[in-house]
Amino acid sequence: MTLPATNVPVLIIGAGLAGLYAAMELEKQGIEAQIVDAAPVLGGRIRTIVVDGEPIDIGGTGLGPSHLRAHAMVERFGLPSRPLTRRGKTAFSINGALFDAQDWENHPANRCVGEEREILPARMDSYYMQTLLPFFEIEGWLDPANAQYDIPFAEYLRGKGLSEEALRLVNMCINTNDIETVSALSMFRDAIKWRSVGFDDPKNFDQYGDAQYKPIRLEGGMVRLPEAMASSLRRAPMLGRKVVRIEHGESGATATFDDGSTIIAGRMIITVPFVALKHVIFDPPLPEPLGEAIGCAASSGNTQFILKTSSRFWEEDGLAPSLWSDTLFERLFVEFNEDDSVNHLRIWINGDNAKRVDEMGASAGEELIATLARIRPSTDGKLEVVHQVSWAAEQLIGGEKYVMGPGQVTRYARHMATPVGALHWAGEHHKSTEVGIEAALQSGERAAAEVAAILQPQAVN
């Protein structure tokens, strides 16, 4: 049975921030756009869960000073906000020893060498990303003159004399899969971006600290932003619609869904992560190097556990509340309300460690509790896992963020957003001068401008 086709001027694949913003920008030009998404909910990697009546963000946890477009929409929609939940100061468990930050430099567990010993483990990544930058303009990551840095970040750091222990600690806290498999160029882009939010002290800068970053979150959770964006549109996004095939040419494109239905569009904006596009058939196949970039796309792992505690265990052992460790479970954040009551506890695991935890399946929660009891005995018998989420395990998303490996910046970065006939591209993975939430919004704005210039060139000009 052949199902009837729907015709729209513009079809947007993906109901995350990039797709929603693209639709909003097109409507400003009087161009109708229909958003579809395979997921049953809006927001992409913006997601809010509710635990014991409290909304908790597990993706896109806050807005910082560089999120200019997002702040503008928060103001436009009148969304109430407050400072991001305060995280307690951090204790450390390194090489089997438990201690507070002030003890690190001279602690026997500190196996770093020379100046490395002065840098807290949780700041090793940001310190060396900043102090060893070979260029300082964010556009420099796309400059062919800097292609020499499109090498494994670990190789670059070794060339600068870092010890293997320092490299190990950098790898524990850096927000990517592994420093051996990520391009140094992509890490430099992110490091330079942090300078725009007030970075001025490589040794002491806390990129998530209240004093410098000053993030906010939305009352009711960050999901309120994509919900408000969707509500402002004339056409409601269609959820639970999974695209399995895209036929495309110069004059239009057709999306076929898993139920056999189709939508024909004059233009199509594709915003879903490249790792998810591996499961979509393109007819004809996409040109290289774009097709190759999708075929080998990778995203960093991110697994989180939300926990409750029956007591303030940090008052029992006299150490800082939160914990940074060199175990598989990496970081424990104790998150406080403004009245100093405990909101919740969160385990945050990045990169390849997150994927290793995912492989443990149902036993991961038990292993987490046992590990914490071993490295911080005051937690024994006091913690309970109430939620677990893995972004890498979700086929429709595939991970926390797009990761570019050695050689991929110079081969792919300049081509990933180039239109192919009627197909246009957006999403966080197309970041150039922005990162994260702002990159998603910026890319949606760019893609909408491309489409509007074709469909209504006089209005755009």
ABEGO torsion letter per residue (X at the ends): XBBBBBBBABBBBEABAAAAAAAAAAAAAGBBBBBBBABABBGEABBBBBBGGBBBBABGABBBAABAAAAAAAAAAGBBBBBBBBBBBBBBBBGGBBBBAAAAAABAABABBEAAAABBAAAAAAAAAAAABABABAAAAABAAAAAABBBAAAAAAAAGBBAAAAAAAAAABBBABAAABBAAAAAAAAAAAAAAGBABAAABBAABAAAAGBBBBBGEAAAAAAAAAAABABBBBBGBBBABBBBBAAEBBBBBAAGBBBBBABBBBABBAAAAAABBBOBBBBOAAAAAAAABBBBBBBBBBBBBABBAAAAAGBBABBBBABAAGBBBBBBBAAGBBABBBBBBBEAAAAAAAAAEAAAAAAAAAAAAAABAAABGABBBABBBBAAABAAAGEABBBBBBGAAAAAAAAAABBBEABBBBEAAABAABBEAAAAAAAAAAAAAAAAAAABAAAAX
